Amino acid sequence: MTNPPPPGNWSDPTWSAPPSSPTPDPTLVAGQPVPPQPGPADPYAPTNPYAPNPYAPVDPYAGAQPPAAQPMAEYAPPGYAPPGYPQQYPGYGYPQPPKTNGLAIAAFVLAMIGFTSCITAPIGAILGHVAQKQIRLSGEGGAGMAKAAIIIGWILTGFLVLVLAFYAAAIIYAIATSNNSGSY
């Protein structure tokens, strides 16, 4: 619907004139026809009740012969190793841990034995330092054991030094305060 033209010689911005060009066809985009859009699927459309279910579980043993009919190695389903052999799939599972440094194990054991003897504790601490250097160079495992050996070894060595100093002080004090009269 169009409004009548404005009276007089002035222009009214609300007046609509007939279009200067024909209206564009909504079924064409850039001169090409627009393909029809797919509509929603009809939920009430009849379905084939005998069609196979794509979500049904698959039986890997379907069609396999009973065990008595074929040898054991041939009885394994496709994609599986025969029974009794480990499956070899590289890249699956957990990666193998690195080999543990033997010196780190020995250092840790000697440091732990130091709880009872205190003589092996400094040896364990020194071996722990050597093991740490080897682990840094070779990339082996056992860095935690080497560090534990160092910590335990030096703590027990410190206790050993304190105990020896206490005994030495007690002996010196006993000698200094003793009565050397020579008679009994």
N, C-alpha and C positions, 0 to 999 in steps of 0.2 A: 504494500500500500504506500502510495506516495502522497506527500503533502502538496497543496497547490503552490505555484510559484509565488514568491513574495511580491507584494505590491510595490510598485515604484522601481527605482533604480538601485536600490541597495541590496546587498547579498545577505541572506540569512544562512548561518552555518548549520542550522538544524534542517534545512530543506534538502530533501534527497532528490536528486535528478536520476533519470534512467541511466543504467550503467553504460559506460562508453565501450566496454568489451563484453563479449558473452561470458556467462558464468562458467568456471572450470568444471569439468566432469570429475566427480569424486572417484570414479573407478579408474582414472588414469593418473599415474605419477610419472612426471618427466616424460610424458607422451607414451609411456608403456602401460599396458593394462596391469592392474593389481591382482595377484592371484588370490583366490578366495581363502579365507582363514579357516583352519579346521575348527569345527565346533566341538563342544564337550561330548564325550562318549555317553551314549545312552545307557544309564545304569539298569534300565528295564529291558534292554534288548535280550532276546533269547540266546543262551549259550549252549554249547554242546556238552552235556554232562559226561560224555564218554571220552572227551579230549584228555590227553595225558597232562598230569599236573607238573608244571615246570619246577615246583618247589618240593616235590616228593624226594625223600632221601634215595640215594643211589646205592645199590648193593654191589660192593666190589667183587663179591664172589658169585655173582649171577652167571650162570653158564659154566661154572667150574665143575670138573669131574670129582666124584668122591675120592677120598684118599686111597682106597684100595685099587682104583682103576688106573692111577698114574703114579710115577715115582715121586718121592717127597720133594725133590728139587724142582720138578715141573709143577707142583701144586701151588706154588706161591703165586698170588695174583699179580697182574702186570704192574710194574713199577716198584715191586717189593723184592728185597733180597731173599734168597732161599733160607729156610729156617736153619739156624745154627751158625750163620755167618753175620758178622756185624755190618750194618749199613754204612756205606761210604759215600757221604754227601759232603763235599768240601764247602765251607762257608756257612754251614748250618750249626745251630747250637751256640754254646759259649766258646770264646777263644781259649786256647790253651794258655795257662798261666806261665810266666817265664820261669826258667830253671832257677832254683834257689841257690845262692852262693854257698858253697860248703864251708868257707871260712867264717861266714856270718853265723852258721849253725854252731860251729865249734866255739866261736866267741861267746854266743849266748849260753851254751851249755857250761863253759868254764866260769862265766859270770854267775850263773845260778848255783854252781857248786861252791862258789865263794861264800855263800851264806853259811856254809858249815865249816869251811876251812880258812877262808879269807886269804889264802895264799894264791889261789887261782883267780881271784877277782881282778888284780891288775893285769894279769896275762889276758883275761877275757876282754878287758877294756882296750888294751893295745891291739889285740886281734880284731876287735870291732872297728877301730880306725882303719886298719889295713883293708878289712872287708868293705867298708864304705867306699874307699878309693877304687877297689876292684869293681864294685857294683856301678859306680859312676862311669867307668871306662867301658865295661862290657854290656851294661843294660840288663844284667841278671836281676832276679828277685832277691828279697831278703834284706832290704834296706831297713825295715822295721826291726828285725832281729838284731842287726848290727847296731842300730841306735840304742835299743834296749840294753845290749851288752855293754855299750860305752857308759850309759847312765848308771846301770847297776854296778858295773865294775869299779867306776871311780868313786861312787858313794861308799861301797864296801871297803875300798882302799883307804878312803878318808877315815872311816871308822877304825880300820886296822892301825893306821898311824896314830890316831887319838888313843887307842888302847895301849899301844906300845909306849907312847909318851907318858901315859898315866903310870904304867908299870915302872918305867925308868925313873920317874919322879918319886914313886913310892920306895923304890930300892935306894935311891940317893938319900931320901929323907930318913929311911931306916938306918942306913950306915952313918949318917951324920949325927943322929941322936942316940946311937948305941953307946954303951959304956964299955970301953976297951980296957978294963982293968986286968984282964988276963986271969983272974982267980975265979974259981967256981965255988 
